Amino acid sequence: MPQIKQKTRILILGASGFIGNAIYKELCSYFNTFGTYNTNSKAFEKNQHFFQYNIEEDDVFEILNAIKPTIIISALRGDFSAQIVAHQHIAEYLLQTKSKLIFLSSANVFDAYSKYPSYEQDKTLSNSVYGHFKIKIENMLLRLPKMKVVIVRLPMVFGAFSPRVDELKLLLQEKLPIEVFPNLVMNVTSDRKLTQQIHYIINRNKYGVFHLGSTDLVHHDDFINDIIKTLGIFKPIYKHVYTT
């Protein structure tokens, strides 16, 4: 793989996904921005700023050494064990270079605290496999020099073409029941707001832990109903799931 030498370089790992691609579109006009994709795609193959990367088979060192990024943004998905190995290699790379990492974590690191809000410095506690996985990577990264790492914890992220909205459209078209959780009070954000916040973090050279959610909270059933209203005239079938 040829080496690419530029002054300001951002590498988005997972730039073909919904969130990663939204970040790429936000940053590519301002920085020398590169991204990775997994599944074969003619559009990405034609873009010389995109590199194919299979997290289970490829070593992330190869891409890091070729691009020599100033900032790495991890929006990776896929096998949890492979992601942990990849982030171990990224951590090693950070210690060897002047690079910095922005890691997209999740509000699930606090999913054991269902009745209370959680803040950046609170101790993480999760009851889910996904939450435990994110905590494991967070703890690994928090052992690095603090100015090397940004951890952004994301709530549900919605957008016009987000997987969650696509799923709602499909359920509506097929007249299938949509699960709503009336007792769940949520924090949400949009792809547009999230990418602006990432851009701000980069411009201001921020580091540390950030919760990138909304100030206002909303009940899950109300929020889903509001989204469906914006999609058109439908008669949704709701399946109410009551949790403590």
Sequence and secondary structure as in RCSB ss.txt:
>XXXX:A:sequence
MPQIKQKTRILILGASGFIGNAIYKELCSYFNTFGTYNTNSKAFEKNQHFFQYNIEEDDVFEILNAIKPTIIISA
LRGDFSAQIVAHQHIAEYLLQTKSKLIFLSSANVFDAYSKYPSYEQDKTLSNSVYGHFKIKIENMLLRLPKMKVV
IVRLPMVFGAFSPRVDELKLLLQEKLPIEVFPNLVMNVTSDRKLTQQIHYIINRNKYGVFHLGSTDLVHHDDFIN
DIIKTLGIFKPIYKHVYTT
>XXXX:A:secstr
      SSEEEEETTTSHHHHHHHHHHTTTSEEEEEE S  HHHHH TTEEE  TTTS HHHHHHHH  SEEEE 
  S HHHHHHHHHHHHHHHHHSS EEEEEEEGGGGTT  SS   TTS    SSHHHHHHHHHHHHHHTS GGGEE
EEEE EEE TT HHHHHHHHHHHTT EEEE TT EE EEEHHHHHHHHHHHHHTT  EEEE   SS EEHHHHHH
HHHHHH S   EEEE    
